[in-house]
């Protein structure tokens, strides 16, 4: 079967949401009402000017971070991801948690939009389409779900025979990808009511915990232990793989859909999706669980399962620029916002925290 071609030309080309995401349109079992939604917690010393904040960052004299703490989950947060900037000018982020829920929030304010509730087991993975209209989740309840974020309801449940550890969705929301303990990558045509996969990649040796769908180029990447495997869906061929010294611990695409970020051991590796060439590597002093590169590609944020800190490294020098302290458990996931002004971290402590790329820069909840 020929893989359906899709195109992604950046935020300006995306169809805007027909109406803003709102509490009124969500019908969720754990929806926070406008009056009762938990307010993200933020300390409030006087903010610095934009010029002084960025010059302080460049000089290494950083103001103290005032992270925005987003509560609502009751167990470890294992995945976070952002949408692109939508037609309304907003952006959103989604967190996946072992409490069986995913929470959709405003990416600028951290305010809860709604809880995607319906799984019967831990939600291990979640992804948003660039326009934030669709979410997909994978769970320990042997299923993947597709959610309409405008209505706040699941529109599709795709059953599996074992735990679903990773999911992804095409930018146009027409294809769902899943991977998990069955050691199989599956692709489903969401335009069809048939729950049978239209493509199945079943040559993996280990449980699939990390996989990425590049719907623009028709490629699938998955971590198979220490091996990065690549599949060309247009020709049904396995492309030459890459070997690492350590097991792959995370994979995600950059926001511009041009590169793939992998973590393995203490290293962050970024590959071009057009040429598959290695673009850069950054080596840290901790075992990594997740990484996100800033849209300007000058710094990378990492999380580790071995301590409680979120770290920022300079891409060119490899120097550690900043250590952010505040979580009370290991860091499972990190992700930059599409404008690069903040990054999110999800932790074993059950919270998501939003950190400023330039501490003290007046914007969003830090503007007052």
WOHUWO-V688425 format. One record per residue. N is the residue number from 0. RES is the residue in three letters. PSI is psi in radians with two decimals (none if undefined). OMEGA is omega in radians with two decimals (999 if undefined). BURIAL is 1 if it has 9 or more other ideal C-beta (glycine too) atoms within 8 Angstrom, else 0. Layout:
BEGIN
N | RES | PSI | OMEGA | BURIAL
N | RES | PSI | OMEGA | BURIAL
END
This chain:
BEGIN
0 | UNK | 2.30 | 3.10 | 0
1 | UNK | 2.32 | 3.14 | 0
2 | UNK | 2.28 | -3.10 | 1
3 | UNK | 2.22 | -3.12 | 0
4 | UNK | 2.42 | 3.04 | 0
5 | UNK | 2.78 | -3.12 | 1
6 | UNK | 2.47 | 3.05 | 0
7 | UNK | 2.03 | -3.07 | 1
8 | UNK | 0.35 | 3.08 | 0
9 | UNK | 3.00 | -3.04 | 0
10 | UNK | -0.59 | -3.07 | 1
11 | UNK | -0.38 | -3.09 | 0
12 | UNK | -0.13 | -3.02 | 0
13 | UNK | 2.48 | 3.10 | 1
14 | UNK | 2.29 | 3.13 | 0
15 | UNK | 2.73 | 3.02 | 0
16 | UNK | 2.44 | -3.11 | 1
17 | UNK | -0.58 | 3.02 | 0
18 | UNK | 2.70 | -3.10 | 0
19 | UNK | 2.55 | 3.01 | 0
20 | UNK | 2.33 | -3.08 | 1
21 | UNK | 2.69 | 3.06 | 0
22 | UNK | -0.59 | -3.10 | 1
23 | UNK | -0.55 | -3.07 | 0
24 | UNK | -0.10 | -3.10 | 1
25 | UNK | 2.34 | 3.11 | 1
26 | UNK | 1.41 | -3.01 | 0
27 | UNK | 2.58 | -3.05 | 1
28 | UNK | -0.45 | -3.13 | 0
29 | UNK | 0.59 | -3.11 | 0
30 | UNK | 2.27 | 3.07 | 1
31 | UNK | 2.25 | 3.13 | 1
32 | UNK | 2.85 | -3.11 | 0
33 | UNK | -0.58 | -3.12 | 0
34 | UNK | -0.52 | -3.00 | 0
35 | UNK | 0.02 | -3.13 | 0
36 | UNK | 2.38 | 3.13 | 1
37 | UNK | 2.33 | -3.12 | 0
38 | UNK | 2.21 | 3.08 | 0
39 | UNK | 2.41 | -3.04 | 1
40 | UNK | 2.29 | -3.10 | 0
41 | UNK | 2.22 | 3.02 | 1
42 | UNK | 2.86 | -2.99 | 0
43 | UNK | 1.02 | 2.93 | 0
44 | UNK | 2.86 | -3.10 | 0
45 | UNK | 2.25 | -3.12 | 0
46 | UNK | 2.73 | 3.06 | 1
47 | UNK | 2.92 | 3.02 | 1
48 | UNK | 2.80 | 3.13 | 0
49 | UNK | -0.72 | -3.08 | 1
50 | UNK | -0.78 | -3.12 | 0
51 | UNK | -0.60 | -3.14 | 1
52 | UNK | -0.84 | -3.10 | 1
53 | UNK | -0.60 | 3.10 | 1
54 | UNK | -0.60 | 3.08 | 0
55 | UNK | -0.68 | 3.11 | 1
56 | UNK | -0.79 | -3.12 | 1
57 | UNK | -0.60 | -3.10 | 0
58 | UNK | -0.18 | -3.12 | 0
59 | UNK | -0.03 | 3.12 | 0
60 | UNK | 1.46 | -3.00 | 0
61 | UNK | 2.41 | 2.92 | 1
62 | UNK | 2.80 | 3.14 | 0
63 | UNK | 2.36 | 3.07 | 0
64 | UNK | 2.47 | 3.01 | 1
65 | UNK | 1.39 | -3.05 | 1
66 | UNK | 2.58 | 3.04 | 1
67 | UNK | 2.06 | -3.10 | 1
68 | UNK | 2.07 | -3.12 | 1
69 | UNK | 1.95 | 3.13 | 1
70 | UNK | 3.13 | 3.13 | 1
71 | UNK | -0.51 | 3.05 | 0
72 | UNK | 2.76 | -3.12 | 1
73 | UNK | -0.04 | 3.12 | 0
74 | UNK | -3.10 | -3.07 | 0
75 | UNK | 2.40 | 3.06 | 1
76 | UNK | 2.09 | -2.98 | 1
77 | UNK | -0.11 | -3.14 | 1
78 | UNK | 2.48 | 3.01 | 1
79 | UNK | 2.53 | 3.10 | 1
80 | UNK | 2.65 | 3.12 | 1
81 | UNK | 2.67 | 2.90 | 1
82 | UNK | 3.06 | 2.92 | 1
83 | UNK | 3.14 | 3.03 | 1
84 | UNK | 2.21 | -3.06 | 1
85 | UNK | 3.09 | -3.13 | 1
86 | UNK | -0.39 | 3.12 | 0
87 | UNK | -0.10 | -3.10 | 0
88 | UNK | -0.10 | 3.13 | 0
89 | UNK | 2.98 | 2.90 | 1
90 | UNK | 2.87 | -2.97 | 1
91 | UNK | 2.78 | 3.01 | 1
92 | UNK | 2.69 | -3.03 | 1
93 | UNK | 2.35 | 3.09 | 1
94 | UNK | 2.45 | 3.11 | 1
95 | UNK | 2.48 | -2.99 | 1
96 | UNK | 2.69 | 3.08 | 1
97 | UNK | -0.06 | 3.08 | 1
98 | UNK | 0.14 | 3.10 | 1
99 | UNK | 0.18 | -3.13 | 1
100 | UNK | 2.77 | 2.89 | 1
101 | UNK | 2.52 | -3.12 | 1
102 | UNK | 2.26 | 3.09 | 1
103 | UNK | 2.29 | -3.09 | 1
104 | UNK | 2.75 | 2.98 | 1
105 | UNK | 2.24 | -3.05 | 1
106 | UNK | -0.21 | 3.14 | 1
107 | UNK | -0.76 | -3.07 | 1
108 | UNK | -0.31 | -3.06 | 0
109 | UNK | 0.03 | -3.11 | 1
110 | UNK | 2.41 | 3.14 | 0
111 | UNK | 2.23 | 3.00 | 1
112 | UNK | -0.79 | 3.12 | 1
113 | UNK | 2.85 | 3.12 | 1
114 | UNK | 2.21 | 3.09 | 1
115 | UNK | 1.72 | -3.00 | 1
116 | UNK | 2.29 | -3.14 | 1
117 | UNK | -0.41 | 3.07 | 0
118 | UNK | 2.70 | -3.14 | 1
119 | UNK | 0.17 | 3.12 | 0
120 | UNK | 3.12 | -3.12 | 1
121 | UNK | 2.39 | 3.01 | 1
122 | UNK | 1.94 | -3.04 | 1
123 | UNK | -0.42 | -3.01 | 1
124 | UNK | 2.57 | 3.07 | 1
125 | UNK | 2.57 | 3.10 | 1
126 | UNK | 2.62 | 3.08 | 1
127 | UNK | 2.55 | 2.91 | 1
128 | UNK | 2.75 | -3.11 | 1
129 | UNK | -0.61 | -3.12 | 1
130 | UNK | 0.07 | 3.07 | 1
131 | UNK | 0.19 | -3.11 | 1
132 | UNK | -0.40 | -3.04 | 1
133 | UNK | 2.41 | 3.00 | 1
134 | UNK | 2.65 | 2.97 | 1
135 | UNK | 2.55 | -3.11 | 1
136 | UNK | 2.59 | 3.06 | 1
137 | UNK | 2.45 | -2.92 | 1
138 | UNK | 2.84 | 3.03 | 1
139 | UNK | -0.09 | 3.11 | 1
140 | UNK | 0.29 | 3.10 | 0
141 | UNK | 0.60 | 3.13 | 1
142 | UNK | 2.80 | 2.92 | 1
143 | UNK | 2.55 | 3.13 | 1
144 | UNK | 2.60 | 3.04 | 1
145 | UNK | 2.32 | -3.02 | 1
146 | UNK | 2.41 | 2.98 | 1
147 | UNK | 1.89 | -3.06 | 1
148 | UNK | -0.32 | 3.08 | 1
149 | UNK | -0.63 | -3.11 | 1
150 | UNK | -0.34 | -3.12 | 0
151 | UNK | 0.50 | -3.11 | 1
152 | UNK | 2.68 | 3.04 | 0
153 | UNK | 2.26 | -3.12 | 1
154 | UNK | -0.18 | -3.08 | 0
155 | UNK | 2.34 | 2.98 | 0
156 | UNK | 2.13 | -3.10 | 1
157 | UNK | 1.91 | -3.10 | 1
158 | UNK | 2.57 | 3.05 | 0
159 | UNK | 3.06 | -3.13 | 1
160 | UNK | -0.03 | 3.11 | 0
161 | UNK | -3.08 | -3.09 | 0
162 | UNK | 2.36 | 3.04 | 1
163 | UNK | 1.97 | -3.06 | 1
164 | UNK | -0.40 | -3.11 | 1
165 | UNK | 2.53 | 3.11 | 1
166 | UNK | 2.76 | 2.98 | 1
167 | UNK | 2.88 | -3.08 | 1
168 | UNK | 2.50 | 3.08 | 1
169 | UNK | 2.66 | -3.10 | 1
170 | UNK | -0.50 | 3.13 | 1
171 | UNK | 0.15 | 3.08 | 0
172 | UNK | 0.42 | -3.13 | 1
173 | UNK | -0.27 | -3.10 | 1
174 | UNK | 2.30 | 3.05 | 1
175 | UNK | 2.34 | 3.04 | 1
176 | UNK | 2.43 | 3.10 | 1
177 | UNK | 2.70 | 3.03 | 1
178 | UNK | 2.72 | -3.12 | 1
179 | UNK | -2.59 | -3.02 | 1
180 | UNK | -0.16 | 3.06 | 0
181 | UNK | -0.12 | 3.13 | 0
182 | UNK | 0.55 | -3.11 | 1
183 | UNK | 2.35 | 2.96 | 1
184 | UNK | 2.24 | -3.13 | 1
185 | UNK | 2.56 | 3.03 | 1
186 | UNK | 2.33 | -3.08 | 1
187 | UNK | 2.39 | 3.07 | 1
188 | UNK | 1.91 | -3.08 | 1
189 | UNK | -0.09 | 3.04 | 1
190 | UNK | -0.24 | -3.12 | 0
191 | UNK | 2.61 | 3.08 | 0
192 | UNK | -0.09 | -3.11 | 0
193 | UNK | 2.18 | -3.14 | 0
194 | UNK | 0.01 | 3.08 | 0
195 | UNK | 2.46 | -3.11 | 0
196 | UNK | 2.57 | 3.06 | 0
197 | UNK | -0.27 | 3.08 | 0
198 | UNK | 2.47 | -3.12 | 1
199 | UNK | 2.17 | -3.12 | 0
200 | UNK | 1.82 | -2.92 | 1
201 | UNK | 0.55 | 3.14 | 0
202 | UNK | 0.29 | -3.10 | 0
203 | UNK | 2.56 | -3.08 | 1
204 | UNK | -0.42 | -3.04 | 0
205 | UNK | 2.90 | 3.07 | 0
206 | UNK | 2.44 | -3.06 | 0
207 | UNK | 1.90 | 3.13 | 1
208 | UNK | -0.27 | -3.07 | 0
209 | UNK | 2.17 | 3.10 | 1
210 | UNK | 2.62 | -3.10 | 1
211 | UNK | 2.38 | 3.05 | 1
212 | UNK | 2.11 | 3.02 | 1
213 | UNK | 1.61 | -3.03 | 1
214 | UNK | -0.36 | 3.12 | 1
215 | UNK | -0.75 | -3.07 | 1
216 | UNK | -0.08 | -3.13 | 0
217 | UNK | 0.77 | -3.11 | 1
218 | UNK | 2.61 | 2.98 | 1
219 | UNK | 2.36 | 3.07 | 1
220 | UNK | 2.40 | 3.03 | 1
221 | UNK | 2.57 | 3.10 | 1
222 | UNK | 2.14 | 3.14 | 1
223 | UNK | 1.40 | -3.03 | 1
224 | UNK | -2.08 | 3.13 | 0
225 | UNK | 0.08 | -3.06 | 1
226 | UNK | 2.31 | 3.00 | 1
227 | UNK | 1.95 | -3.11 | 1
228 | UNK | 2.52 | -3.06 | 1
229 | UNK | 2.32 | -3.12 | 1
230 | UNK | 2.29 | 3.04 | 1
231 | UNK | 1.90 | -3.05 | 1
232 | UNK | -0.30 | 3.14 | 1
233 | UNK | -0.47 | 3.14 | 0
234 | UNK | -0.07 | -3.09 | 0
235 | UNK | 0.53 | -3.13 | 0
236 | UNK | 2.55 | 2.98 | 0
237 | UNK | 2.18 | 3.13 | 0
238 | UNK | 2.88 | 3.12 | 1
239 | UNK | 2.32 | -3.09 | 0
240 | UNK | 3.00 | 3.08 | 1
241 | UNK | 2.47 | -3.13 | 0
242 | UNK | 2.44 | 3.08 | 0
243 | UNK | 2.83 | 3.09 | 1
244 | UNK | -0.40 | -3.11 | 0
245 | UNK | 2.84 | 3.13 | 1
246 | UNK | 2.50 | 3.10 | 1
247 | UNK | 2.26 | -3.08 | 1
248 | UNK | -0.22 | 3.05 | 1
249 | UNK | 2.72 | 3.08 | 1
250 | UNK | 2.43 | 3.00 | 1
251 | UNK | 2.77 | 3.05 | 1
252 | UNK | 2.66 | 2.97 | 1
253 | UNK | 2.80 | -3.08 | 1
254 | UNK | -0.54 | -3.14 | 1
255 | UNK | 0.03 | 3.09 | 0
256 | UNK | 0.48 | -3.13 | 1
257 | UNK | -0.32 | -3.02 | 0
258 | UNK | 2.77 | 3.07 | 1
259 | UNK | 2.28 | 3.12 | 1
260 | UNK | 2.24 | 3.08 | 1
261 | UNK | 2.52 | 2.96 | 1
262 | UNK | 2.46 | 3.10 | 1
263 | UNK | 2.16 | -3.06 | 1
264 | UNK | -2.19 | 3.13 | 1
265 | UNK | 0.16 | -3.05 | 1
266 | UNK | 2.54 | 2.98 | 1
267 | UNK | 2.24 | -3.08 | 1
268 | UNK | 2.30 | -3.09 | 1
269 | UNK | 2.18 | -3.09 | 1
270 | UNK | 2.50 | 3.04 | 1
271 | UNK | 2.32 | 3.10 | 1
272 | UNK | -0.33 | 3.12 | 1
273 | UNK | -0.73 | -3.05 | 0
274 | UNK | -0.23 | -3.04 | 0
275 | UNK | 0.16 | 3.13 | 0
276 | UNK | 2.61 | 3.07 | 0
277 | UNK | 2.14 | -3.13 | 0
278 | UNK | -0.69 | 3.13 | 0
279 | UNK | 2.76 | 3.01 | 0
280 | UNK | 2.45 | 3.06 | 0
281 | UNK | 2.24 | -3.12 | 1
282 | UNK | 2.31 | -3.06 | 0
283 | UNK | -3.06 | 3.12 | 1
284 | UNK | 0.28 | 3.13 | 0
285 | UNK | 2.71 | 3.02 | 1
286 | UNK | 2.23 | -2.94 | 1
287 | UNK | 2.52 | 3.03 | 1
288 | UNK | -0.38 | -3.08 | 1
289 | UNK | 2.75 | 3.09 | 1
290 | UNK | 2.66 | 3.07 | 1
291 | UNK | 2.30 | 3.12 | 1
292 | UNK | 2.42 | -3.14 | 1
293 | UNK | 2.56 | 3.13 | 1
294 | UNK | -0.49 | 3.09 | 1
295 | UNK | -0.15 | 3.10 | 0
296 | UNK | 0.51 | 3.10 | 0
297 | UNK | -0.21 | 3.13 | 0
298 | UNK | 2.71 | 3.13 | 1
299 | UNK | 2.42 | 3.10 | 1
300 | UNK | 2.40 | -3.10 | 1
301 | UNK | 2.69 | 2.99 | 1
302 | UNK | 2.75 | -3.09 | 1
303 | UNK | 2.57 | 3.05 | 1
304 | UNK | 0.00 | -3.06 | 0
305 | UNK | -0.17 | 3.05 | 0
306 | UNK | -2.98 | -2.98 | 0
307 | UNK | 0.22 | -2.97 | 1
308 | UNK | 2.62 | 3.01 | 1
309 | UNK | 2.25 | -3.03 | 1
310 | UNK | 2.60 | 3.05 | 1
311 | UNK | 2.34 | 3.14 | 1
312 | UNK | 2.55 | 3.03 | 1
313 | UNK | 2.22 | -3.07 | 1
314 | UNK | -0.67 | -3.06 | 1
315 | UNK | -0.78 | -3.04 | 0
316 | UNK | -0.36 | -3.05 | 0
317 | UNK | 0.08 | -3.12 | 0
318 | UNK | 2.54 | 3.05 | 0
319 | UNK | 2.09 | -3.08 | 1
320 | UNK | -0.61 | -3.01 | 1
321 | UNK | 2.53 | 2.99 | 0
322 | UNK | 2.15 | -3.13 | 0
323 | UNK | 2.11 | -3.12 | 1
324 | UNK | 2.48 | -3.14 | 0
325 | UNK | -0.57 | 3.08 | 0
326 | UNK | 2.73 | 3.13 | 1
327 | UNK | 0.32 | 3.10 | 0
328 | UNK | 2.91 | 3.12 | 1
329 | UNK | 2.74 | -3.09 | 1
330 | UNK | 2.11 | -3.11 | 1
331 | UNK | -0.44 | -3.03 | 1
332 | UNK | 2.51 | 3.03 | 1
333 | UNK | 2.65 | -3.14 | 1
334 | UNK | 2.41 | 3.08 | 1
335 | UNK | 2.60 | 2.96 | 1
336 | UNK | 2.77 | -3.08 | 1
337 | UNK | -0.46 | 3.10 | 1
338 | UNK | -0.10 | 3.09 | 0
339 | UNK | 0.07 | -3.08 | 1
340 | UNK | -0.46 | -3.14 | 1
341 | UNK | 2.90 | 2.96 | 1
342 | UNK | 2.63 | -3.10 | 1
343 | UNK | 2.57 | 3.04 | 1
344 | UNK | 2.37 | 3.08 | 1
345 | UNK | 2.40 | -2.93 | 1
346 | UNK | 2.86 | 3.02 | 1
347 | UNK | -0.37 | -3.10 | 1
348 | UNK | 0.00 | 3.06 | 0
349 | UNK | 0.16 | 3.13 | 1
350 | UNK | 2.78 | 2.90 | 1
351 | UNK | 2.36 | 3.07 | 1
352 | UNK | 2.42 | 3.05 | 1
353 | UNK | 2.22 | -3.11 | 1
354 | UNK | 2.58 | 3.09 | 1
355 | UNK | 2.36 | 3.02 | 1
356 | UNK | -0.73 | 3.06 | 1
357 | UNK | 1.65 | -3.07 | 1
358 | UNK | 2.33 | 3.14 | 1
359 | UNK | -0.17 | 3.12 | 1
360 | UNK | 2.15 | -3.08 | 1
361 | UNK | 1.94 | 3.04 | 1
362 | UNK | 2.68 | 3.12 | 0
363 | UNK | -2.38 | -3.11 | 0
364 | UNK | -0.21 | 3.11 | 1
365 | UNK | 0.09 | -3.05 | 1
366 | UNK | -0.47 | -3.05 | 0
367 | UNK | none | 999 | 0
END
